Amino acid sequence: MEVVNNKEGRPLEHYLGLYQAGEAAEMSARCGLTWDGEAFTIVFLGETYRAAHPGFAIEGPRELTDPERILFLRYLLDGQKAEPLGTFLTYRELPWGEVYLQQFTGRCIKRFAFSYGSCPEELEKTVARLFPSGDAPSGQILTNPRQAGAVTRASQALRRAREALDAGLTPDAVLTDVESALSALGELTGRTLREDLVQNIFDRFCVGK
């Protein structure tokens, strides 16, 4: 029996068809991306890629996963360049944000609560398995101001997240500070948002479905 990848394969084919039929100049102007007549230049999580049109061959420092390719396609098809606001937005402030908030609440928050809400000891075991502490290093743990700054930013972000929870804000509002803390800690551990969370976000939020 043939196995069909409906979660990633079908959406990728769908968006690729729309991309190939689209106008490169229009995408470039709307998304604020450089178009040299053959490919778009896209900076993704600090790395530069070239995405050809209409073939969508991608050149870059690494091969992209299907979820990442879908993310590229969806931005090129529907994205709109916007200047940074210097602040965070909740799902409700984004177009179609309520749809993604419902997905996040149902597939992440409620699933997490159902799995571990009455079994805190199981949660403790899971966290210990995913993040083993190992032996404590001897000497100074933080060796330079950059590392100290990253820890400070992570601590501040977690404090804001805790305050938001105590104030009764929605999970999507809290998530932005949690992501900021993870990003800061990634500067110490080398585990970046790209490597650890992009696939997870796709799996749980069903981007492109």
N, C-alpha and C positions, 0 to 999 in steps of 0.2 A: 504494500500500500504506500502510495506517495505521501510524504510528509510535507505539508505546506506551512511555510513560516508566515502566518497571518499577522503576527505582532510586529515584525520588522520588515520582512520581505515585501509584503503587499503595500504598506505605506511608502516604502522606498520606491517601488515601481510607480506608484501613483504620483508622488511628488516629482519624480524624475521626468515623467511625461509632461507635466505642467511646465517644468523648468525648460525642457527642450523646445517647447512651443512659445516660450516667453521672449521678450525683447531685452537683449543684454543692456542696451543704453538706458532703458527705463529702470531696470533693476539697479544699475549703477547709481543713477541719480537719486532714486528713492532711498537706497540703503547707505549712500555715502561711501561706496566702495570704488576703488580704482579699477577701471576697465581699459586694457591696452589693445583691444581689438581681438584678443584671443582668450584671455582669462581674467577673472576677478582676483584681486589681491585681498585676502581676508586674514585679519589677525584674530586668532582664537586662543584665549587663555595664555597670551604672551608669546604665541608661536605664529609665524607667518606661513600662509598657504596660498597656492594659486589654484583656482577652480575654473577649468575650461568651460566654454559654452559654444555649442550646445551639448557637447559630449560628456561634460562633468567629470573629466579626468582630473584628479587632484594631486598636486605636487606639494610636498611639505616634509618636515623633519621626521614624521612617522606616518604609518598607515592609519587612516581613520576607521573607527568601527561604524557599523550601519546606523546606530543611533546618532552618532556624531554627524554622519553624512545627511541624515534626515534633518538634523538641526540646521546644518548649512542651507539645505534646500528650502526649508520653511522660512528662514530669514530672508533668503533671496527672493522668495515668492511673495511674502507678506510683511517683511520687516520695514521699519521706517526709522531713518536716522534721527536720533534725538540727542541733544546736548545733555551732559550729566548734570543732575540736580544737586549733587552733593548730599543726598539723603537716600533712604530706602523707601520702596513702595510695597504695599501689601498686595496680595492677589486681587482684592476687591477694587483696587485703583487701576488695574490693568484691563485692557480689552479682553473679554471672555474670562476674566479672572475668577469669577464665581464657579465656572466649570472646573478649573484646575483646583480650586479650593475644595470643592466637593470630592474630587478624586484623592487629594492629599489627605483629607479628613477620613474618608472611608477606607482607603487602602494603606494608610500609614498610622495615623493616630489611633483609630478604632482597632485596627489589627494588632498594634502594639499593646493597647490596653487589654484586649481579649487574651493575648498570649501571655502577658506577664502581670496583669493587674492584680491577680490573686496569688501570684507565685514570685514574690520578690527574690527568693533564693535562686530561682531558675534564671532570673535576669542577672543576678550577680555572677552566676556561673558562666553565662553567655558572654558577659563583658570581660570576665577574666580570661576566657578562651580566645576572644578576638583581640584583646590587648594585654598580653602577658607582661607583667612588670619586669621580670628578670632580676638579675642582681643589681643592686644600687651601685652606681659608679663611685669610685673613690675620688676625692678632691672636689674641685669646683664644677658644678653642673653647667652653669651659664658662663661662657668664657669671653663674651664680648657684648658691647652695648646693643648690637643688632638683635641678639638673642633675648636680652633682657627686655627690649622694646616689644618683641613679638609676644612674650609671655604677658607683659602688661596689657597689650591690646586684647589678648585672649581673655584675660581676667575681667577687663572692663566690659567686653561684649557679653560674657556670661552673667555678669552682674546686671546688665541691662535686660537680658533675657529673663532672669529671675524676677526682676522688678515688674516686667511686663506680665509675667504669669501671675504674680501676686495682685496686679491691677485688673486681672480678668480679661486681658487682651486675647484676641484670637490666635490660634496656633501659627497661622501664616505670618502674623506680625512678629511672633517670637522667633520664628525660623531664621529671619534675616540676621539676627544677632548671633544665633548658633552657628550659622554659616561663616560669619565674620570670625568667630572664635576658632573654628576649624581651619580657616585659611591662615590665621596667624600661627597656630600650632604647626601647620604644615611647613612653615618656614624653618622650624626646628627639626621636624622628623623627616622631611623630604616627601611626605605623603601629601600630594596636592589634591585640590578639588577635582581636577581633570581626571586623574587616575582612579580616585576612590569613589567619586560621587556621580560623575556624568552617567555611567552605566546604571548606577543605583537609581538616579532620578528618572531615567528612561523606564526602567523596569517597574517602578512603583507608580509613576504619574501617567505612564502610557502615552508619552509624547508621540504625536503622529498617529495615534490610533483613531 
